[in-house]
Amino acid sequence: MIKRTFDVIAASVGLLLLAPVLTVVFIRVRRKLGTPVFFRQVRPGMHGKPFEMIKFRTMRDAIDADGNPLPDSERITPFGRFLRSTSLDELPELWNVLKGNMSVVGPRPLLMEYMDYYTEEEMLRHIFRPGVTRLAYLHNTIGGSK
């Protein structure tokens, strides 16, 4: 209960304080990549329950002659690389935190298709809400280990 309260407060404050940044990124994504502005993808959440994760879009829609999407390396734009390198593309995930699908800190949600390949030990990641960031990342960023 304490962790969920922290998540709601942190996500609310984050969304409020970052509203100008979110607005600028929203406008830039719309201008550079068009619509939709958000990338939505179903990921496994707590107890493996699927949820729709939301991020800013970083790739353009580009297909080959057969209608298949081009490889990611050909669809990502310099602006998209910038969003990913600064993690600005992840800011909309704070909305997932408010909705209760994610936590601020937890295991990163992988793709649904990986679920069939998890070992019993790897499945333990689903006893927690997936996180916007991982504890190990915070530990290393704050200076815990080098």
Secondary structure, DSSP 8 states (H G I E B T S, - for coil): -HHHHHHHHHHHHHHHHTHHHHHHHHHHHHHHH-S--EEEEEEE-GGG-EEEEEEE--B---B-TTS-B--HHHHB-HHHHHHHHHTGGGTTHHHHHHHTS-EEES-----GGGGGG--HHHHGGGGS--EEE-HHHHHHHHTS--
